[in-house]
C-alpha cells in the first residue's frame, strides 16, 4: 500500500485478519444452523407422513381422512412442499463460497 505508514499498514492487515476470522466463524455457524434445520425438517416431515399413514389406516373404513371429512379430490388434506433439497443445495453453496473466501485471504 503506497503512501501508508508502517503502523497504518499493520492496522489494515490486522483489520483484514479479524474480518477474515469473523467471516469464517459466521460461515461455520450458519452452515451448522442450516445442517441442523435440514435434519429437523426431515424428521418432522417423516413424522407427519407416519402420522398421516397411521390415521388413514385407523380411518380406512371411512375412506381415510378425506372420506371422514367428506372432502373431494380437489379439497384433499393439507400438503407441504418438501424444501429439503433446496436447503441442502444452499448449504453446499455456502460451504463452497466459504472455501473460496478462505483462499482469497
ABEGO torsion letter per residue (X at the ends): XBGBBAAAAAAAAAAAAAAAAAAAAAAAAAAAAAAAAAAAAAAAAAAAAAAAAAAAAAAAAAGEAAAAAGBBAAABBBBBBBAAAAAAAAAAAAAAAAAAAAAAX
